[in-house]
Amino acid sequence: MQTVSNGVGDVRRLADAQWAAARLADTYQGLPEGISKAMLLDRFERAAPRLGYGDGLVRLIRALVRVTAEQDWTGRTHPLAWPSNDALCEELQRSRSCVQGLIRLAVRAGLVHMKDSGNGKRWGYRDERGHIVEAFGFDLAPMAARWDEFADLAAARSLEQAQRRHLKRKLGEIRREIRTVCADAVHRGFTTYDWTAAVDQALGRLPRTPSLGELEALHETFQALLASVDAAWVKARKSTQIEPRGVVDEAHKEPTTQPRSAGATYSSPRQEVVEPSARTPDKPARADRTQVEAVISEEVIPLSLVLEAVPELDDFLTDPAAAQWEDLIDAVGRAAPLMGINLSAVREARDAMGKTRAAIALATVLARWKDGEIRSSAGGYLRAMCERERFGGLKLLPSLYGLKERSAPPGRRARRAGEQR
C-alpha cells in the first residue's frame, strides 16, 4: 500500500484515492488553449457547491493555485505548489490538524496528487525563465484534467441561479398583485371571499434558502392563489355592479392645449332639462361587449390618430409603422405597470369599455403621465374615466385631438394659431 507523507513525518494511508489522483495527473497535457489558471479556479469555485465541497477545501485549493505560475499550466511541466503546513495554517487561519484534514480531503476528492520527496519535505526551484526544474509537493494536474467537468457544472449552476432569480422575482410580483387585488376588494366592500386569509398567505415567510424545486412549488401555489383571488374579484364585481338608469350626454372634461372653440356643439345638460322633448331615447349604459368593440373601430377613432396623438407609444411598440389594434393593446398593457396602474384597474377599464377603447384610454393616460399632468395616481385617473364611461360621459376623440395639437411641431402650431386669429 502506498503511503503519502504530509511533510512533517506523519503518514496517511490513502492508497485508493492517491492512485485515482495519480491516474488523473497522468492524463494532464496542460489547460486548453485560451484557458488561464484564474478561469480554472473560477469554474472550480462555482462548481464546488454542486460537488459538495465545503468552504475550507475551496480555500485550500485557492491558496495552492495562486502560488503557481501561469506557465506551469501549459503542459510543459506539471503545476506544483510546495507551501509548508505552517504557511498554509497562516494563509487559511486554521490549525495544523485542520489543515492536515483538508489536505487528506483534497486527495480523496481527486483534486491534488501528492508528489513526495525522499525526506518527506516539500520544496522546488525554477530556472531563470520561471519554469519548474524540480519540485515536490502538491501536484495540481488533476484540477486541469477536470476542466471540462468544472466548466459544465459551473454552467449548470449559473443556469440554476438564473432560474432561481427569475422565480424569486415572479414570486414577488405575484404576491404583490395578490395584496393589491385583496386591498381593492376590501376597499370596495366585497365579502364573498376571505381576502384577509389570502393577504396573510401572501405575506407569509418564505424559506431562507429555498431550492429550485421549492421555488417552483411556491410559484405554482401563489399562481393558483392569484387566479382564485382574481376570479373572486371579478365575480364580486359583477354581482355588486349597479346598472345606471339613464345616459347623461355630457362631454368628458379633460385638459387640452386649445380652448374650447366657439363652434363646438357639445350638448348641454341644462338644455336637456329645459327641452325634454328634444332628448334622445334612453340607451343602456353598458352595451354588449361585442357592440362596444364594434363602435371603437378605425372608422370612428383611427389607429393612426392614436399613434400620432400619443408618440410615447413608440417606446412600447415593436414596429410603430405596422402597428395594429392588438399591438396597441399589448403596448399599453406593458406601459400600465410603469405608471403604477395595477392589474385590477386595467381589468376594470376593459370590463367597462372593451379592450380597444380601454387601450385608447390608457394611451391618453400615458401621454398625460409623461407630460407630468398626472402626478398623484394614474390608476385613480383611469378609474375616474371608467366611471364616466359607465354613464356615457367619456369622450376620447376630443382628448386625442388635443394631444395631437400638443405634439405638433411649434411652427405648425403657430400657423394654426394665426389662422384662428
C-alpha positions as CSV (number, residue, x, y, z in Angstrom):
1,M,0.0,0.0,0.0
2,Q,1.4,3.4,-0.9
3,T,1.9,5.9,1.9
4,V,1.8,9.7,1.5
5,S,3.9,12.0,3.6
6,N,2.4,15.3,4.7
7,G,5.9,16.9,5.1
8,V,6.3,16.6,8.8
9,G,6.7,12.9,9.2
10,D,3.1,11.8,9.5
11,V,1.9,9.1,7.2
12,R,-1.5,9.0,5.6
13,R,-2.7,5.7,4.1
14,L,-4.7,6.9,1.1
15,A,-3.8,4.3,-1.4
16,D,-7.1,4.2,-3.4
17,A,-7.6,8.0,-3.5
18,Q,-4.0,8.6,-4.2
19,W,-3.8,6.2,-7.1
20,A,-7.0,7.7,-8.6
21,A,-5.5,11.2,-8.4
22,A,-2.3,9.8,-9.9
23,R,-4.2,8.4,-12.9
24,L,-5.8,11.8,-13.4
25,A,-2.4,13.5,-13.2
26,D,-1.0,11.1,-15.9
27,T,-3.7,12.4,-18.3
28,Y,-2.5,16.0,-17.9
29,Q,-1.5,17.8,-21.1
30,G,-2.0,21.4,-20.0
31,L,-5.1,23.6,-19.9
32,P,-7.0,24.0,-23.1
33,E,-5.9,26.9,-25.3
34,G,-7.2,30.2,-24.1
35,I,-7.9,28.9,-20.5
36,S,-5.9,30.5,-17.7
37,K,-5.5,29.3,-14.1
38,A,-7.8,32.1,-13.0
39,M,-10.6,30.7,-15.2
40,L,-9.9,27.2,-13.9
41,L,-10.1,28.5,-10.3
42,D,-13.3,30.4,-11.1
43,R,-15.1,27.4,-12.6
44,F,-14.0,25.2,-9.7
45,E,-15.3,27.6,-7.1
46,R,-18.6,27.9,-8.9
47,A,-18.9,24.1,-9.3
48,A,-17.9,23.4,-5.7
49,P,-21.4,23.5,-4.2
50,R,-22.7,21.0,-6.7
51,L,-19.8,18.7,-5.9
52,G,-20.4,19.0,-2.2
53,Y,-17.1,20.7,-1.4
54,G,-17.0,22.9,1.7
55,D,-15.5,26.4,2.1
56,G,-12.4,25.0,3.8
57,L,-11.5,22.8,0.8
58,V,-12.2,25.6,-1.6
59,R,-9.9,28.0,0.3
60,L,-7.1,25.4,0.3
61,I,-7.3,24.9,-3.4
62,R,-7.4,28.6,-4.0
63,A,-4.3,29.1,-1.9
64,L,-2.5,26.3,-3.8
65,V,-3.5,27.6,-7.3
66,R,-2.5,31.1,-6.5
67,V,1.2,30.2,-5.7
68,T,1.6,28.6,-9.1
69,A,2.8,30.5,-12.2
70,E,0.8,30.8,-15.4
71,Q,3.5,28.9,-17.4
72,D,3.1,25.9,-15.0
73,W,-0.3,25.2,-16.7
74,T,0.9,25.0,-20.3
75,G,1.7,21.3,-20.2
76,R,5.5,21.6,-20.3
77,T,5.6,20.7,-16.6
78,H,3.0,19.7,-14.0
79,P,1.7,22.6,-11.9
80,L,3.2,22.0,-8.5
81,A,2.9,24.0,-5.3
82,W,5.1,23.4,-2.2
83,P,3.9,25.6,0.7
84,S,4.6,24.1,4.1
85,N,1.8,23.3,6.5
86,D,2.8,26.3,8.6
87,A,2.4,28.6,5.6
88,L,-1.0,27.1,4.9
89,C,-2.0,27.5,8.5
90,E,-1.2,31.2,8.3
91,E,-2.9,31.6,5.0
92,L,-6.1,29.8,5.9
93,Q,-6.1,30.8,9.5
94,R,-6.7,27.2,10.6
95,S,-5.0,24.9,13.0
96,R,-2.4,22.3,11.9
97,S,-4.8,19.4,12.4
98,C,-7.5,21.2,10.4
99,V,-5.1,21.9,7.5
100,Q,-3.9,18.2,7.5
101,G,-7.6,17.1,7.4
102,L,-8.2,19.5,4.4
103,I,-5.2,18.0,2.6
104,R,-6.5,14.5,3.0
105,L,-9.9,15.6,1.8
106,A,-8.4,17.2,-1.3
107,V,-6.6,14.0,-2.1
108,R,-9.8,11.9,-1.6
109,A,-11.7,14.3,-3.8
110,G,-9.2,13.8,-6.7
111,L,-8.1,17.5,-6.7
112,V,-4.4,17.1,-5.9
113,H,-1.8,14.4,-6.2
114,M,0.9,14.3,-3.6
115,K,4.4,14.1,-5.1
116,D,6.7,13.2,-2.2
117,S,10.4,13.8,-1.8
118,G,12.7,11.3,-0.2
119,N,12.8,13.0,3.1
120,G,9.1,14.0,3.1
121,K,9.8,17.7,2.7
122,R,8.1,20.0,0.1
123,W,10.4,22.0,-2.0
124,G,11.2,23.1,-5.5
125,Y,13.1,25.6,-7.7
126,R,12.8,27.3,-11.1
127,D,15.1,28.3,-13.8
128,E,15.8,31.9,-14.9
129,R,12.7,31.9,-17.1
130,G,10.5,30.8,-14.2
131,H,9.9,27.2,-15.4
132,I,9.9,24.5,-12.7
133,V,13.0,22.4,-12.8
134,E,12.3,20.1,-9.9
135,A,9.7,20.2,-7.2
136,F,7.9,18.1,-4.6
137,G,4.6,18.9,-3.0
138,F,1.0,19.4,-4.3
139,D,0.6,18.3,-7.9
140,L,-2.5,20.2,-9.2
141,A,-2.6,18.4,-12.6
142,P,-5.8,16.6,-11.6
143,M,-7.5,20.0,-11.4
144,A,-6.5,20.8,-15.0
145,A,-7.6,17.3,-16.2
146,R,-11.1,18.0,-14.8
147,W,-11.6,21.3,-16.5
148,D,-14.5,20.2,-18.7
149,E,-16.3,18.8,-15.6
150,F,-15.9,22.0,-13.7
151,A,-17.0,24.1,-16.6
152,D,-20.1,22.1,-17.2
153,L,-21.1,22.1,-13.5
154,A,-20.4,25.8,-13.3
155,A,-22.6,26.5,-16.3
156,A,-25.4,24.3,-14.9
157,R,-25.2,26.1,-11.6
158,S,-25.3,29.5,-13.3
159,L,-28.4,28.4,-15.2
160,E,-30.0,27.2,-11.9
161,Q,-29.2,30.5,-10.2
162,A,-30.7,32.4,-13.1
163,Q,-33.9,30.3,-12.8
164,R,-33.9,30.9,-9.0
165,R,-33.6,34.7,-9.5
166,H,-36.4,34.6,-12.1
167,L,-38.7,32.6,-9.8
168,K,-38.0,34.8,-6.8
169,R,-38.8,37.9,-8.9
170,K,-42.0,36.3,-10.2
171,L,-43.0,35.3,-6.7
172,G,-42.5,38.9,-5.5
173,E,-44.7,40.2,-8.4
174,I,-47.5,37.6,-7.8
175,R,-47.5,38.2,-4.0
176,R,-47.7,42.0,-4.5
177,E,-50.5,41.5,-7.0
178,I,-52.5,39.3,-4.6
179,R,-52.2,42.0,-1.9
180,T,-53.3,44.7,-4.4
181,V,-56.4,42.9,-5.5
182,C,-57.4,42.0,-2.0
183,A,-56.9,45.5,-0.8
184,D,-59.1,46.8,-3.6
185,A,-61.7,44.2,-2.8
186,V,-61.8,45.2,0.9
187,H,-62.0,48.9,-0.1
188,R,-65.0,48.1,-2.3
189,G,-66.6,46.1,0.5
190,F,-66.6,42.7,-1.3
191,T,-67.4,40.0,1.2
192,T,-67.7,36.9,-1.0
193,Y,-64.1,35.8,-0.3
194,D,-61.7,35.5,2.6
195,W,-59.5,38.4,1.5
196,T,-57.7,38.6,4.8
197,A,-56.6,35.0,4.7
198,A,-55.3,35.5,1.1
199,V,-53.2,38.5,2.2
200,D,-51.8,36.6,5.2
201,Q,-50.8,33.8,2.9
202,A,-49.1,36.3,0.5
203,L,-47.3,37.9,3.4
204,G,-46.1,34.6,4.8
205,R,-42.3,34.0,5.3
206,L,-40.6,32.1,2.5
207,P,-37.8,29.6,3.2
208,R,-34.4,31.3,3.8
209,T,-32.6,29.3,1.1
210,P,-35.2,27.5,-0.9
211,S,-34.1,25.0,-3.6
212,L,-35.2,25.3,-7.2
213,G,-37.9,22.7,-6.7
214,E,-39.2,24.5,-3.6
215,L,-39.4,27.8,-5.6
216,E,-41.2,26.1,-8.4
217,A,-43.7,24.6,-6.0
218,L,-44.2,28.0,-4.3
219,H,-44.7,29.7,-7.7
220,E,-47.4,27.2,-8.6
221,T,-49.1,27.7,-5.2
222,F,-49.2,31.5,-5.4
223,Q,-50.1,31.4,-9.0
224,A,-53.2,29.4,-8.1
225,L,-54.0,31.8,-5.2
226,L,-53.8,34.7,-7.6
227,A,-56.1,33.0,-10.1
228,S,-58.5,32.3,-7.2
229,V,-58.4,35.9,-5.9
230,D,-58.9,37.3,-9.5
231,A,-61.9,35.1,-10.1
232,A,-63.4,36.0,-6.8
233,W,-62.8,39.7,-7.5
234,V,-64.5,39.5,-10.9
235,K,-67.4,37.6,-9.5
236,A,-67.9,40.0,-6.7
237,R,-67.6,42.9,-9.1
238,K,-70.3,41.6,-11.4
239,S,-72.7,40.7,-8.5
240,T,-72.4,44.2,-6.9
241,Q,-72.3,46.4,-10.0
242,I,-75.3,48.7,-10.3
243,E,-76.6,49.5,-13.8
244,P,-77.3,53.2,-14.3
245,R,-80.9,54.2,-15.2
246,G,-80.1,56.6,-18.0
247,V,-77.4,58.3,-20.0
248,V,-76.0,61.8,-19.3
249,D,-74.7,63.1,-22.6
250,E,-72.0,65.3,-21.2
251,A,-68.6,65.9,-22.6
252,H,-65.7,64.4,-20.7
253,K,-63.8,67.3,-19.2
254,E,-60.1,66.7,-19.8
255,P,-57.4,69.3,-20.2
256,T,-56.3,70.2,-23.7
257,T,-53.8,72.8,-25.0
258,Q,-56.5,74.6,-27.1
259,P,-59.6,76.3,-25.5
260,R,-63.0,75.1,-26.5
261,S,-63.9,76.7,-29.8
262,A,-66.9,78.8,-30.3
263,G,-68.3,76.5,-32.8
264,A,-68.3,73.5,-30.5
265,T,-71.6,71.6,-30.5
266,Y,-71.3,69.6,-27.3
267,S,-74.8,69.0,-25.8
268,S,-75.5,70.7,-22.5
269,P,-77.2,69.0,-19.5
270,R,-79.2,72.3,-18.9
271,Q,-80.6,72.1,-22.5
272,E,-81.8,68.6,-21.8
273,V,-83.6,69.8,-18.7
274,V,-85.2,72.8,-20.4
275,E,-86.1,70.9,-23.6
276,P,-87.1,67.4,-22.5
277,S,-88.8,66.8,-25.8
278,A,-85.5,67.1,-27.7
279,R,-83.9,64.4,-25.6
280,T,-82.9,61.2,-27.4
281,P,-84.4,57.9,-26.2
282,D,-82.5,56.4,-23.3
283,K,-79.9,53.8,-24.2
284,P,-78.4,51.1,-21.9
285,A,-75.5,52.5,-20.1
286,R,-73.3,49.5,-20.8
287,A,-73.9,47.9,-24.2
288,D,-73.0,44.3,-25.0
289,R,-69.2,43.8,-25.1
290,T,-69.1,43.0,-28.8
291,Q,-71.1,46.1,-29.6
292,V,-68.7,48.2,-27.6
293,E,-65.8,46.7,-29.5
294,A,-67.6,47.3,-32.8
295,V,-68.2,51.0,-32.1
296,I,-64.5,51.7,-31.5
297,S,-63.1,50.9,-34.9
298,E,-60.8,52.6,-37.3
299,E,-63.8,54.4,-38.8
300,V,-64.6,56.2,-35.5
301,I,-61.2,56.6,-33.9
302,P,-58.5,55.7,-36.4
303,L,-55.5,53.9,-35.0
304,S,-53.3,56.4,-36.9
305,L,-54.8,59.2,-34.8
306,V,-54.0,57.4,-31.6
307,L,-50.4,56.8,-32.7
308,E,-50.0,60.4,-33.9
309,A,-51.5,61.9,-30.8
310,V,-49.5,59.7,-28.3
311,P,-46.0,59.4,-29.7
312,E,-44.9,58.0,-26.3
313,L,-46.4,54.7,-27.5
314,D,-43.4,54.2,-29.9
315,D,-41.3,53.1,-26.9
316,F,-43.6,50.2,-26.3
317,L,-44.3,49.1,-29.9
318,T,-42.0,46.8,-31.8
319,D,-42.8,48.4,-35.2
320,P,-45.0,51.6,-34.9
321,A,-45.3,51.9,-38.6
322,A,-47.0,48.5,-38.9
323,A,-48.9,48.5,-35.6
324,Q,-52.4,47.1,-35.4
325,W,-55.0,47.4,-32.6
326,E,-53.7,44.2,-31.0
327,D,-50.2,45.7,-30.8
328,L,-51.7,48.8,-29.2
329,I,-53.5,46.7,-26.6
330,D,-50.3,44.8,-25.8
331,A,-48.2,48.1,-25.6
332,V,-50.5,49.9,-23.1
333,G,-50.6,46.6,-21.1
334,R,-46.8,46.9,-20.8
335,A,-46.9,50.6,-20.0
336,A,-49.5,50.3,-17.3
337,P,-47.2,48.9,-14.5
338,L,-44.7,51.7,-15.2
339,M,-47.4,54.3,-14.4
340,G,-48.3,52.5,-11.2
341,I,-51.6,51.2,-12.6
342,N,-52.3,47.7,-11.2
343,L,-53.9,44.8,-12.9
344,S,-57.3,45.3,-11.3
345,A,-57.6,48.9,-12.7
346,V,-56.7,47.7,-16.2
347,R,-59.2,44.9,-15.8
348,E,-61.9,47.3,-14.7
349,A,-61.2,49.6,-17.7
350,R,-61.5,46.7,-20.1
351,D,-64.7,45.5,-18.4
352,A,-66.2,49.0,-18.7
353,M,-65.0,50.0,-22.1
354,G,-63.9,46.9,-24.0
355,K,-60.3,46.1,-24.8
356,T,-59.8,48.5,-27.7
357,R,-61.4,51.6,-26.1
358,A,-59.6,50.8,-22.8
359,A,-56.4,50.8,-24.8
360,I,-57.1,54.2,-26.2
361,A,-57.9,55.5,-22.7
362,L,-54.7,54.1,-21.3
363,A,-52.8,55.7,-24.2
364,T,-54.2,59.2,-23.2
365,V,-53.3,58.5,-19.6
366,L,-49.8,57.6,-20.7
367,A,-49.4,60.9,-22.6
368,R,-50.6,62.9,-19.6
369,W,-48.5,60.9,-17.2
370,K,-45.4,61.5,-19.3
371,D,-46.1,65.2,-19.5
372,G,-46.5,65.5,-15.7
373,E,-50.2,66.4,-15.7
374,I,-50.9,63.2,-13.7
375,R,-48.7,63.3,-10.6
376,S,-50.6,61.5,-7.9
377,S,-52.4,58.4,-9.1
378,A,-52.6,57.3,-12.8
379,G,-54.7,54.3,-11.6
380,G,-57.2,56.7,-9.9
381,Y,-57.4,58.8,-13.1
382,L,-58.2,55.7,-15.1
383,R,-60.9,54.6,-12.7
384,A,-62.5,58.0,-13.0
385,M,-62.6,57.6,-16.7
386,C,-64.3,54.2,-16.2
387,E,-67.0,55.9,-14.1
388,R,-67.6,58.5,-16.8
389,E,-67.7,55.7,-19.4
390,R,-70.4,53.9,-17.5
391,F,-72.6,57.0,-17.6
392,G,-71.8,57.8,-21.2
393,G,-69.8,60.9,-20.4
394,L,-66.4,59.8,-21.7
395,K,-65.3,61.5,-24.9
396,L,-62.0,60.2,-26.1
397,L,-61.9,61.9,-29.5
398,P,-61.6,65.5,-28.3
399,S,-58.8,64.3,-25.9
400,L,-56.9,62.7,-28.8
401,Y,-57.2,65.9,-30.9
402,G,-56.0,67.9,-28.0
403,L,-53.0,65.6,-27.5
404,K,-52.3,65.7,-31.2
405,E,-52.2,69.5,-31.2
406,R,-49.8,69.4,-28.2
407,S,-47.4,67.1,-30.0
408,A,-47.5,69.1,-33.2
409,P,-44.3,71.0,-34.2
410,P,-44.1,74.6,-32.9
411,G,-44.1,76.1,-36.3
412,R,-47.2,74.3,-37.4
413,R,-48.9,75.2,-34.1
414,A,-48.1,78.9,-34.6
415,R,-49.6,78.8,-38.1
416,R,-52.8,77.3,-36.8
417,A,-53.0,79.9,-34.1
418,G,-52.6,82.6,-36.7
419,E,-55.3,81.1,-38.9
420,Q,-57.7,81.1,-35.9
421,R,-57.0,84.8,-35.3
